[in-house]
């Protein structure tokens, strides 16, 4: 049986990955900050699917947390075959309205942790000649919308570059770029969602199915829904200056209140 390690595993997209991978027969390493929720999730997945679910409590905004996950990924006696870098969060407010400490924490979780954990996983995977890494980004990566969008743009660019560097090694890397997904993300950030149109919401379980299919196809970027594929097609054709104004107005209309 293969093993998948998922960060941010207890809710939202991370929990959907855990459910799907457990149902497919993969053992799991579940990573998050809340030990009680991790243990409850591990027990449920073990009892339902008969897989082994290991719990690793780690805060990826802290050095100790990143280091703990790095050590687990580097353990060649118990190899990880698939890494899902899903941990992340949003900050409510525009630039200069969010404290610098919170901005830097976001960069540590979205960028430094993703870089270090990808490297820790990809080395042993390359040596074995097989493995996969899914780095969860966002469609916000493709529009100019502050630190969150910029950090996710970094995830996309980094993942695509690493995928090219590891081409032919047996290691697949993919950036997953969802749109709005019904998770705890907005609630934790104190963001209202009543003003977001219903058609913009995605189902986490369907998103994960599409993402895993794209990973199997060898894609380095996955936008797993026709609606958002169409929107990103429009974005590519829109001049950057005009796009900045549009995304600013859209953010005020559909963003946090």
Secondary structure, DSSP 8 states (H G I E B T S, - for coil): --EEEEESTTSHHHHHHHHHHHHTT-EEEEEES-HHHHHHHHHHHHHHH---EEEEE--TTSHHHHHHHHHHHT-GGG--SEEEE-------S-TTTS-HHHHHHHHIIIIIHHHHHHHHHHHHHHHHT-EEEEEE--GGGGS--HHHHHHHHHHHHHHHHHHHHTTTTTEEEEEE---EESSSHHHHTT---TTS-GGGEE-HHHHHHHHHHHHHTT-SEE--SHHHHHHHHHHHHS-HHHHHHHHHHHHHHHS--
